[in-house]
Amino acid sequence: MKMRIHRGVLAVAAVAALVVFPLFSGLALAADKHAAEALEHAKEAVTHGKAGHADVLVHHAEEALKHAGAADMKNPHLAEGVKHLKEAVEHGKAGHADVATKHAEEAVTHLSEVK
């Protein structure tokens, strides 16, 4: 009798692990994907900022912000990257491509550290 109960508990635990683990790992993969997208857009913002294209820098910095927000991670580097992206957008909208580029570069530095 005890053997059947133990097997039943083991079977339930195995099924639960097979259902729950992919769910949580899928969420982690989505967060990683968004963090990677944020980094790519931040890099594009830097590239365009160095070329003096403040308007395109703003576009990429805003896209990076969207992905960083979707990553929804409790990571200090992500938070610092978001702070610099917001500054990049603000300065880019004011036409200060040089200052916006420096903030975008800082964002890239921090977003590169998000794991």
C-alpha positions, 0 to 999 in steps of 0.5 A: 500500500505504501509503495503505491502511494509513493509511486503516485506521489512520484508520478504527480511530482514528475508531471508537475515538474514537466508542466511547471518547468517549461512555463517558468523557463519560457518566461525567463527566455522571454525576459532574456530576449527582451533584454537582448533586443533592448541592447541591440536598439541601444547600440543602434542609438549609439551608432546613429547618435555618433552620426549626428542623427538625434531623431533616429537615436530617439527612435532606437532609444525608445524601442530599447526602453520598450524592450527593457520594460518588457524584460521585467527583471529585477536587475540593477544594470537593467535599471541603470540602462533604463535611466540612461536610455530615458536621458538619451531620449530627452537629450535627443529630442532636444537635438543634443545628439552628442549628450544623448549619444553619451547616455546611449553608450552608458545604457549599452554598457549596463545592458551588456551586463544584464544576465 
